Amino acid sequence: MKILLVEDDDRIAKPLAEDLRHQCHAVDIAFDGIEGWNYIQSTNYDIVLLDLMLPKLDGITLCKRVRSASCNALILMLTAKDTTTDKIIGLDAGADDYLVKPFEIEELAARIRALSRRTRETKPSILSYGKLQLDPSICEVTYEGKIISLTHKEYMILELFLRKPHQILTRSAILEKLWEFDKMIEVEERTVKTHVNNLRHKLKAAGMSKKWLETVYGTGGYRLID
């Protein structure tokens, strides 16, 4: 699923985003309410994880702004405030669920799964390219109905291309997006190239003979072929 995490404490935001990415979610981070609003205006998210106490624009105000803009993203509020009044204020502002800090990642994952079921009831979440399909809700890729086994990074790269079908994605941009939290590992752009090549081989082996990804020379990047 495509998730936006709006959390001003990077000691919480970065490890949390890393955990969510390991669960095959695509995650962006905003560190204040204004940045979160800018992300929401430019990207279609399935779920927004929204801290209540934010600089520049607080979580309640941002939640109301999102709802007034008729944004379909589901909102899960994350906050240390656990009184009934606080929960009512958050839900009345338009939040779909409310989780009190501190929490276990397993509980957050369960809440996200519950919200994802609600998402599937309201709009299709499957990303398609011809007979190739990627279902973010269960992290499954199929071609002509047959499951393709991909590594975590291969899956994330494929999802990135399917979500940005007309955009040139450079190797440096992919590196920054998908390896952002691997601080202990030195990753080079050629690593991205290796993963892309492996992904191409696996899709071809699955029967996808049509060329689906082009190398855009002079940019160091790739683009999904229309």
C-alpha positions in Angstrom: 0.0 0.0 0.0 1.0 3.6 -0.5 1.4 5.2 2.9 2.3 8.7 4.1 3.7 9.0 7.6 3.4 12.5 9.1 5.6 12.5 12.2 7.9 15.2 13.4 10.2 13.0 15.5 12.7 11.3 13.2 13.6 8.9 16.0 10.1 7.5 15.6 9.5 8.2 11.9 12.6 6.6 10.3 12.5 3.2 12.1 8.7 3.0 11.7 9.0 3.7 8.0 11.7 1.1 7.7 9.5 -1.5 9.4 6.6 -0.7 7.1 8.7 -0.9 4.0 9.9 -4.4 5.1 6.2 -5.3 5.1 6.1 -4.3 1.3 4.5 -0.9 1.8 5.6 2.2 -0.1 6.2 4.9 2.5 6.9 8.6 2.3 7.7 10.7 5.4 6.7 14.3 6.2 8.1 15.9 9.3 5.5 18.7 9.7 1.9 19.4 8.8 2.6 21.7 5.9 5.0 19.2 4.3 2.4 16.5 4.9 -0.3 18.6 3.1 2.1 19.2 0.2 2.6 15.4 -0.1 -1.1 14.7 0.0 -1.8 17.2 -2.7 0.7 15.7 -5.1 0.3 11.9 -4.4 -2.6 9.5 -4.1 -2.1 7.7 -0.8 -4.0 4.7 0.5 -3.4 5.5 4.2 -2.1 8.5 6.1 -0.5 7.8 9.5 -0.9 11.2 11.2 0.7 12.4 14.4 -1.5 14.7 16.4 1.1 17.2 17.7 2.9 18.6 14.6 4.8 21.8 13.9 3.5 24.4 11.4 0.1 22.6 11.0 -1.3 20.4 13.7 -2.7 16.9 13.0 -6.4 17.9 13.7 -6.2 20.8 11.3 -4.5 18.8 8.7 -7.0 16.0 9.0 -9.9 18.5 8.5 -8.1 20.0 5.5 -7.7 16.6 3.9 -11.3 15.7 4.4 -12.5 19.1 3.1 -10.4 18.4 0.0 -12.4 15.2 -0.6 -9.2 13.1 -0.4 -10.1 9.4 -0.2 -7.0 8.4 1.8 -7.8 6.6 5.1 -6.4 8.4 8.1 -4.9 6.6 11.2 -4.0 9.0 13.9 -0.9 8.3 16.1 -0.7 10.2 19.3 0.3 10.1 23.0 -3.1 11.6 23.9 -5.3 8.8 25.1 -8.3 10.5 26.7 -11.8 9.8 25.3 -12.2 13.4 24.5 -9.0 13.4 22.4 -10.1 10.3 20.5 -13.5 11.9 19.8 -11.9 15.1 18.5 -9.7 13.1 16.2 -12.5 10.9 14.9 -14.8 13.9 14.4 -12.1 15.7 12.5 -12.2 12.8 9.9 -9.8 10.2 11.2 -10.7 6.6 10.4 -8.9 5.1 13.4 -6.8 6.1 16.4 -3.7 4.5 17.9 -2.1 5.6 21.1 1.6 5.8 21.5 3.7 3.9 22.4 2.5 0.9 20.4 3.9 -2.3 19.0 4.6 -2.5 15.3 2.4 -5.7 15.2 -0.6 -3.7 16.4 0.0 -1.0 13.8 0.3 -3.6 11.1 -3.0 -5.1 12.2 -4.7 -1.7 12.1 -3.3 -1.1 8.6 -4.5 -4.5 7.4 -8.0 -3.6 8.7 -7.9 -0.3 7.0 -6.7 -1.9 3.8 -9.7 -4.2 3.8 -11.9 -1.1 3.9 -9.8 0.4 1.1 -10.5 -2.6 -1.1 -14.2 -2.2 -0.5 -14.2 1.4 -1.7 -11.7 1.4 -4.6 -9.5 -1.1 -6.5 -6.0 -1.3 -5.3 -4.5 -3.6 -7.9 -1.9 -2.1 -10.2 -2.0 -3.5 -13.7 0.2 -3.4 -16.8 -1.4 -5.6 -19.5 -1.6 -9.1 -18.0 0.8 -8.2 -15.2 -0.9 -7.4 -11.9 0.5 -6.2 -8.5 -1.7 -6.3 -5.5 -0.2 -4.0 -2.8 -2.7 -5.2 -0.1 -1.1 -8.7 -0.1 2.2 -8.0 -1.8 1.6 -10.4 -4.7 2.6 -10.1 -8.3 1.0 -12.3 -11.0 1.3 -12.6 -14.8 -1.7 -14.3 -16.5 -2.8 -15.3 -13.0 0.4 -17.1 -12.1 2.3 -15.8 -9.1 5.8 -14.5 -9.7 8.3 -14.8 -6.8 10.2 -11.5 -6.4 12.6 -10.3 -3.7 11.6 -7.4 -1.5 13.6 -4.9 -3.5 12.4 -6.3 -6.9 8.8 -6.0 -5.7 9.3 -2.4 -4.5 11.0 -1.4 -7.8 8.2 -2.9 -9.8 5.5 -1.1 -7.7 7.4 2.2 -8.1 7.3 1.9 -11.9 3.6 0.9 -11.9 2.7 3.9 -9.7 4.6 6.3 -11.9 4.0 5.0 -15.4 5.0 8.1 -17.4 7.9 9.2 -15.2 11.6 8.6 -15.8 13.0 7.1 -12.7 16.7 7.5 -12.4 18.9 5.0 -10.6 19.8 7.6 -8.1 16.1 8.4 -7.4 15.3 4.7 -7.0 18.3 4.4 -4.7 17.2 7.3 -2.5 13.6 6.1 -2.4 14.1 2.4 -1.6 17.4 2.3 0.2 16.8 5.4 2.3 17.0 3.7 5.6 19.8 1.1 5.0 22.2 3.3 6.8 24.6 0.4 7.7 25.0 -0.6 4.0 26.8 1.2 1.3 24.7 0.9 -1.8 25.8 2.0 -5.3 23.7 2.8 -8.3 24.9 -0.4 -10.0 23.0 -2.3 -7.3 19.8 -0.7 -8.7 20.8 -1.8 -12.2 21.3 -5.4 -11.0 17.9 -5.5 -9.3 16.2 -4.0 -12.4 17.9 -6.6 -14.7 16.9 -9.4 -12.3 13.3 -8.1 -12.4 13.4 -8.1 -16.2 14.6 -11.7 -16.4 12.0 -12.9 -13.9 9.1 -11.3 -15.8 10.4 -12.6 -19.1 10.7 -16.1 -17.6 7.1 -15.8 -16.4 6.0 -15.4 -20.0 6.1 -11.6 -20.4 7.7 -11.4 -23.8 6.7 -7.8 -24.5 9.3 -5.2 -23.6 7.8 -3.3 -20.7 10.7 -1.1 -19.4 13.0 1.1 -21.4 16.4 2.4 -20.5 16.3 6.2 -21.1 19.9 6.8 -22.2 21.5 10.1 -21.1 19.4 10.2 -17.9 20.7 7.1 -16.0 17.1 6.0 -15.6 14.2 3.9 -16.8 10.6 4.4 -17.9 7.6 2.2 -18.2 6.7 1.7 -21.9 3.1 2.7 -22.8 
